[in-house]
Amino acid sequence: SLQPSYIPSSIPKWIPTVACGLLKEILFTHPNSSVVFADFDWLPPPKIESKSTQTRRSLLGINEPLVTSMDDIDHVCYLTAPPLCDILFPTDFQALSIYCERLLSDSAADVNVHFMKQNEFLLMYGPNEVNHTRNWFGYTPLLEDFTNCSVLCVSR
């Protein structure tokens, strides 16, 4: 459950400031637009090995990024990782949907904001395309891979 920002938390929390800024820009500069935003909703903890950078210069926090180098080595902190790394953030879709609802609360138009798992979204909006990816055994990567992804939908 979400708690108000004025209640102190004992653990820092990473928030999707870039996603919030992008959504705000799109929704206000294009008032008739609808938005579909997909991203990771969960990432595994890093697998720290002897080759990993193990020095932490940032606070441990909720939804912190997974930092992994191009040679598939995870690191504990983006500030001390080697220069060429992927920095992957999990997105809190519940918090992002609440942000969008509050952002658009003064809008005169009817606004529908909801989020769902990626496989639900694909089955709702593209069942034929999903079926085209099934193999002989019924497996489809569109539904069974990347189960850690969700989709935010904002429509007016």
matplotlib code that plots the C-alpha trace (Angstrom):
import matplotlib.pyplot as plt

x = [0.0, 1.1, 1.7, 1.7, 5.0, 4.8, 5.1, 8.8, 9.9, 12.8, 13.9, 14.6, 12.4, 13.5, 10.7, 10.2, 10.9, 11.7, 8.5, 6.5, 8.0, 7.5, 3.9, 3.2, 4.7, 2.7, -0.6, -0.4, 1.0, -1.3, -4.5, -6.4, -3.8, -4.0, -0.8, 0.3, 3.5, 5.2, 8.1, 9.6, 7.5, 10.0, 13.7, 15.7, 18.3, 21.8, 24.0, 27.2, 30.3, 34.0, 34.2, 31.4, 32.0, 31.0, 31.5, 28.2, 28.0, 24.2, 21.7, 19.9, 16.3, 13.1, 12.9, 16.6, 18.1, 19.7, 23.1, 24.7, 27.7, 27.9, 29.7, 26.7, 28.2, 25.9, 27.1, 25.8, 25.7, 25.3, 27.8, 30.7, 29.9, 32.1, 31.3, 29.4, 26.5, 22.8, 20.9, 17.4, 14.7, 11.6, 8.5, 5.9, 2.8, 0.4, 2.2, 2.5, -1.2, -2.1, 0.3, -1.6, -5.0, -4.0, -2.3, -5.5, -7.9, -8.8, -9.4, -12.9, -12.7, -13.4, -10.1, -9.5, -6.2, -5.4, -2.5, -2.3, 0.3, 1.7, 0.3, -3.2, -2.7, -1.6, -4.5, -6.9, -5.6, -3.9, -5.1, -4.7, -1.1, -0.3, -1.8, 0.5, 3.5, 2.5, 4.6, 3.4, 3.3, 1.3, 4.2, 4.2, 7.0, 4.7, 2.8, 5.4, 8.6, 9.0, 6.3, 7.9, 6.4, 3.3, 1.4, -0.1, -3.0, -4.2, -7.2, -9.4]
y = [0.0, 3.5, 5.9, 9.7, 11.3, 13.4, 10.2, 9.5, 6.1, 4.2, 3.0, 5.4, 4.7, 5.2, 7.0, 7.1, 10.9, 10.5, 8.5, 11.1, 14.0, 12.3, 11.4, 15.0, 16.5, 14.2, 14.6, 18.4, 19.2, 16.8, 17.0, 14.6, 11.9, 8.5, 6.8, 3.2, 2.9, -0.5, -1.4, -3.8, -4.0, -6.2, -7.0, -9.7, -8.7, -8.4, -11.5, -10.2, -12.1, -11.7, -9.6, -7.3, -3.8, -4.2, -0.7, 1.1, 4.9, 5.1, 4.2, 0.8, 1.6, 0.2, -0.2, 0.6, -0.1, -3.4, -2.4, -4.9, -4.6, -5.7, -8.9, -9.9, -9.0, -7.3, -4.5, -3.2, 0.5, 2.6, 5.2, 2.7, 0.5, 0.4, 3.0, 0.7, -0.7, -1.1, 0.5, -1.1, 0.3, -1.5, 0.7, 1.0, 0.9, 1.5, 4.7, 5.8, 5.3, 7.3, 10.0, 10.1, 10.2, 13.1, 14.9, 14.7, 15.2, 18.7, 17.6, 18.2, 15.1, 11.6, 10.0, 6.3, 5.3, 1.6, -0.8, -4.5, -7.2, -7.3, -10.7, -9.4, -6.4, -8.5, -10.9, -7.9, -5.9, -8.4, -12.0, -12.8, -11.6, -13.5, -16.7, -16.2, -16.6, -19.9, -22.9, -26.5, -27.0, -23.9, -21.8, -18.2, -15.8, -12.9, -14.3, -16.5, -14.4, -11.1, -11.9, -9.1, -6.4, -4.3, -1.8, 1.6, 2.8, 6.4, 7.3, 10.3]
z = [0.0, -0.6, 2.2, 1.9, 1.3, 4.5, 6.6, 7.0, 5.7, 7.2, 3.8, 0.8, -2.3, -5.9, -7.8, -11.6, -12.0, -15.8, -16.4, -14.4, -16.3, -19.7, -18.9, -17.7, -20.8, -23.1, -21.3, -21.0, -24.4, -26.2, -24.3, -26.6, -26.4, -24.9, -23.6, -23.3, -21.1, -20.7, -18.4, -15.9, -12.7, -10.9, -11.3, -9.6, -7.1, -8.5, -8.5, -6.9, -7.9, -7.3, -10.5, -9.4, -8.1, -4.5, -3.2, -2.5, -2.6, -2.7, 0.0, -0.3, -1.3, -2.6, -6.4, -6.8, -10.2, -11.3, -12.7, -15.1, -17.3, -21.0, -19.9, -17.7, -14.4, -11.8, -9.6, -6.2, -7.1, -10.3, -8.9, -8.6, -11.6, -14.8, -17.5, -19.9, -17.9, -18.3, -15.5, -15.3, -13.0, -11.9, -12.2, -9.4, -11.7, -8.8, -7.8, -11.5, -12.1, -9.0, -10.2, -13.6, -11.9, -9.7, -12.6, -14.6, -11.8, -12.9, -16.5, -17.8, -19.9, -18.6, -17.8, -17.5, -15.9, -15.2, -15.3, -15.9, -16.5, -20.0, -20.8, -19.9, -22.1, -25.1, -24.8, -24.5, -27.4, -29.7, -29.2, -32.9, -32.9, -29.7, -31.3, -34.4, -32.1, -30.6, -31.3, -31.7, -28.0, -27.2, -26.0, -26.9, -25.8, -25.8, -22.8, -21.1, -21.4, -19.6, -17.0, -14.9, -17.2, -16.8, -18.9, -17.9, -20.0, -19.8, -22.1, -22.4]

ax = plt.figure().add_subplot(projection="3d")
ax.plot(x, y, z, "-o")
ax.set_aspect("equal")
plt.show()
